[in-house]
Amino acid sequence: MRLRTTLFRRCLGPLCGVLALALWASACTEDEVTGLSGPEANLGRGNDAITVMTHNVYVGANVDIILEAGSFEEIPGLVATAFQELISTNFYARAGAIADEIARSRPHLIGLQEMSLILYQVDGDAVFGGSVPAEDTLLAFLDILMDALQARGQDYQVAGSIKNLDIEMPMIVSLEPLAFDDVRLIDYDVVLARGDVEVSNPFTKNYDDALAFPQFGIVLTRGYVAVDATIKNNHTYRFVNTHLEPADIEVQLDQADELMGYLAAERKPVIVVGDLNTPAPDGDTYQLFESEGYVDVWTRNLQRGEGEGLTNPHQSDLRNATVDFTKRIDLIFVRNNPGQKGEPVIGAVFATVWGDELSDRILSGPPYNDYIWPSDHAAVIAEMRLPVLGGPAYK
């Protein structure tokens, strides 16, 4: 009995079901979708502040189980398991929730991690050592999110993106006769800018060091994307989004050191956001950032009731009914020349975590129709004032 029909029915069911949600959203005004519009959608503490957001949107499945395989022969079955979880965590529905939050908080700049492109190949050749790439698009996270934002009347543009890992693996789809398809995952980190933000000087780079699995021919390439961003107060900032390696601290430290080396000569205020995979405040990479003059904005947070700001993890299927976060690894760091003696590096900060309250859950859509989280990470949103000091070099 072939399993392919079952797989694709399960795959297309959730995707088709959420098209109705997308059509509903596109027919609504921003007020109907979010309850907020215009200036009321900002955190609302003045026009001289910058609001930024970081969010690991999550590929949607526990892909680590594949990398932990004891042999190549185990991979097709593990890929099938991860694929089913990916479909069950319906990115169309999750993108709608993320777009709703962006519409509410209206950040000037957004750093997104794990913005995945999922490609598919029927009758794949990877299991036989073939090299024909999968090219049929199954899920394009960036396109889906941008469509959701447009449906809500949100004026955001892609300011920059970095292509990281590109991995294709076989997936078993039939036992009798034995058959395999291929699933390809391409990972991106993306910067979005609000329509009234002027962006320039984009720069992207993959880190020199990366975690490798030579037994499977896999390298977990990571990188960063940086842009200059000028907001309406005429202040220009260097905004950087990255996703550091979680599984090997030496690789992670090498990546962070490379990033800080790139930014060492930058004279504009620097904002680094991302899933940095270093637990605050004791992580080695966290302390490296601090030693290089970077300030964790959460430590300056004046927003009441926000607690420790923990951001991770939800369960891989996103269906946990309680929040058991243990880590704060989604971070916003700032490095700023204090200028004149006594001037602060950073002014007032009002920061919040989104995706850690039961009310943040959404319906997964058919055929599951249960509640899921928008991601396995919570997002961090911060409104802050960075004194632009030291003369025209900062402008």
N, C-alpha and C positions, 0 to 999 in steps of 0.2 A: 504493500500500500504506500502510495506517494504522500509525503507530508507537505509538498510545496503548496497545494491548494489551500490547506489549512493555514499555513504560514501567511500566505498573501491575503486570505480572508481576514485573519487577525490583524494584519498590517493595515489593510485598506479600510477596515471597519472604523477604527478610531480616527483615521485621517479624514474619511468622508463625514463622520459625525461632527467633527469640529468645523467643517466648512459652514455648517448652519450657524455656528457661533460667530464665525468670521463675518458672514453676511449680516447677521444681526448687528454686530458692532459697527460695520460700515454704514448701516442705515441710521445709526444714532448720532446725535451730536455729542460733543465732548462732555457737556454737562450730564447727558443721559448716561454716559458710560462711567464717568469718574465722579460726578457730583461737583467737580471743580473746573474752573477755567480761568484764563488770564492771570492777573497778578495773584489771585487767591490760590492758584495752584503752586506757588512758590512757598518756601518755608516762611517767608514774609518778614525778614528782619533788615530790609534796606536794599538799596540798589548798588551799594558799593561793595557787596560781597560776591564771592564766587561759590557756586554749589556744584559739587562733583559727586559721582556715584561709582561704586565698583561692585561688580556682580559676576561671580562664576555661575553661568546659567546651567551648567551640567549637561554632559552629553546624554544622560538619561538612562544609563545602565552601568553596572559594576563591571567595567572592562578589565579590572585588575585580575579577575579570575582567569582570564585568557593568558595573561602574562605569567601567571603562577602555574601554568600547565606543566606537568612532569615530562611530557613528550609532545612532539608535533601531532601524533595520532589523536591526542585528546582535544586538540584545538577546534575541529569542526563542530563537535558537540557543545563545547563551551561557548563558541560564537553563537550558536543557535539559542542557547540560554540567555545570553546577553542581548541578543536581537529581540527576543520576546519581551524582555524587560524594557528595552528602548521603546518599543511600540506602545507598551502599557503606560509609559510616562509621557505620553502625548505632548510633543513640543508645541503643537498648534495652541492647545489650551494654556500651556505654561507661558508661551509668548504673549498671549492676551493679557495674562495677569501681570507680566513684567511691563508691558506697554501701559497698562492702567497705572502702575506705580510711577512710571516715568511721567505720565501725563499729570499725576498728582503733584509730584515734587519738582518737576521741570528743571533738572540739573543742566548746567551749562555744558558739562563734559561728562561722558560716561565711558568707563573702561569695562569691557565685557570679555570674559574668558570662557574657553570651551565652546566657542561659536562654531559648531560642527557642520560639516558637509558630509552627508551619508550617501554614498553611491552604491549601485547594485549591478550585478551581472548574473543573468540566468545562465545555467550550465557553465559555471566558472571553471577556470583552469588552474587556480592557485594550488589546489590540493595535489596537482600533478607536477608542480614546479613551473607552471606557465607564467608568462609575464604580460598577458593582455590585460590592460587596466579596466576596472569597472567604470562605466561612464554614464549609466542611467541614474539620474538624480532621484533619490527617495525623499530626503529631507535636506533642505538648505536653510539652516537656522537663521542666517542673516536676512535672507529674503523674507522669511516668515515673520520675523520681528519687525522689519521695516514696513511690511504690509500692515501689520497690526497697529503700528504707530500712525501710519497714514490714515487708517480707518478711524482713528481717534483724533484726527486733525492735528497731529503733532509734527512740528517742522524740524526734523532731525536729519542730519546728513552723515555719511560715513567719512570721517576725517582721516582714517588710516587703518590698515590691518596688516597683520603679519601671519603668513602661513607657517605653521609649525610641522607637526608630524603628519605623515601621509602613509597610512598602513592599510594593506588589503589582505584579507584572510578568508579561507574557505569556511563555508557553513553547510552542514548536512541538512538536506531538505527531503530526503527520501531514503528509506531503508530497503525497500524492495520495489523496483530496482534501486540500487545504491546510486545516489545523485547528490551533487554539491553545487551550490551557488557561491558567488563571491560577494563579500561585503567590504566596502572601502570607507575608511574614516579619514577625513582631512580636518585638522584642528586649526582654528584661527583665534588670535586675540584681536579685538576690534576696539577702536575709539569712535564714539559718536559725538557729534557736536550739535548743539541747538542752532537753529537757523540764524539767530542774531549774533553768533560767535564767528569771528573771522579766524580761520585756521590757515597756517602756512608752514613751510619747512618740515614736511613729514620725513621721518626717518625710521626705517625698520631694519632689524638684524636678528638673525638666529644666533644663539649663544654658541661659543666655541666648544663648551663642554656639555655633554648630554649623557643620560643614562642609556646604556645599550643592553640588548638581549641577543648576543651573537648566535645563540643556539636556534633562534627563530629568525634571524636576520632583521631585527627590529632596533631602531634607534628612536628614542623619545625626544625628538627635537623640540626645543622651546625657544622663545625669543621675546622681543619687546617692540613696541611701536610708540614713537614720540612725535608730538606736534607742538608748534607754537600756537597759542590760543589767545586772542585778544577779545575781551568782553567789553560791554558798553561803558565801563568806567575807564576805558582806554588803557587798562593794565594788561600786559602780556605775560603769560606764564608758559613754561615748558611743561607739558602734560605727558606723562608716560604711563603706559599700561603694560603689565607683564604677568606671567604665570610661572612661578619658579618650581623647580623639581621637588616633589615631596618625599621621594623614596630614598634619596642618597644625600646626606648632609654635605658631603664634600662637593658634589656636583652643584648643589644649591648654593653653597658659599662661593664657588667659582662663578656661577651665573650672576649672583648679586655683586660680586667684586667687579666683574666685567661691566655691569650696568653702571655702577658708581664711577668707574673709570671713564666711561663715555660722558657722564654728566659732570665730571670734575671741573671742567673749564666753563660750564654754563653760568652766566651772570644773572640771568632772569630767575625769578622765583621758580622752584621746581616742585611739581606735584607728582609723586609716584603712587599709583594705585594698583591693586591686583590681589589675586590669590597668591600670597607670598609663601604660604606653607611653612611659616615660622611662627610658633606660638608666642604671643605677647604675654608678658614682657621678658620671658627668660630664654627664648630661642636664640641660638647662636647668630643666625642671620638677622634677626630683629636687633640684637645688640650691635652687630656690625653697622647697620643703618644708623643707629644712634651715635656710634663712635665717629661716623662721618658727618655729623651735624644735622641729621634728619630728625624731625619731630613727628611722633605719632599723634595725629590730630585728636584721636579719641581721648588721649590723656589730658586734653584741654577742653573737653566737652562740657558745655554749660546746660545742655538739654536735660531737664529733670526726668527721673524715672527710667533712664536707659540702662542702668545696671552696668554689668561688665562688658557688654557689647559682644558677647559670644556669637559666632557665626557658623559653626559647623560641629557635627554632621547630622543631617537627616539620613534615614535609611535609604539604601540604593533604589528601592522601588517607590520611594517618596510617600509611602502610605502609613508611616508611624503616626499614631494618634496622640502622642505626647512629645514634648520637646526635651531632648537630652543633650543639648549642645555642651561640649567640653572644651572647645578651642576658639580662640580669636585669631584667625589667620588671614582674614580678608581685611586688608589694611590700607590706610591712606597716610602716606608720609609726605612731609613738606620740608624742603630745605630753602632757607631764605637768608640773604645777607642782612644782618641786623642794622647795617648802616651806622647811624650816629650812636654813640654810647648811650645805653639805656633804652634804646628803641627795641620793641619786642620783635621776635622772629615771626610770630603769628599772633593775630588778634583773636577776637571772640570766635568760638566754634560752637555750632549747634548741630549735633550729629545724632543719627538714629539708625537702628537696624530694622530692616524689613524682611519678612519671611520667617519670623520666629514666633508668630502668634497663630493660634488655631484659626482665627478669622482670616488669615492670609491664604489658607488652603482654597483649592478650586476643584470643581468637578472634572474628572479625567475625561469625560465623554464616553460614548458607546464604544465597545460593548461592555465596558467595565462599570462606568457610572458610579465611581466612588471618589473619595476626596484624596487629592495629592497635593504635595507642596510644589511651589513654582520651581524649586531647585533643591539640591542637597546642601547648598550654601545659602545663608542669608545675605542680602545686599547691605552695604553700608552707604549711607547718604550723608554728606556733611556740607553745611553752609559755613563759610569761614571768611575772615578778612586777613589778607596777607599784605602787610605794609610794603609798598613798592618803593624801595629806598635806594640811595646811592647814586642818584643822578640819571641822566638820559640813557645809560646803558640798559636800564630796566624797561624802558618804554617799548 
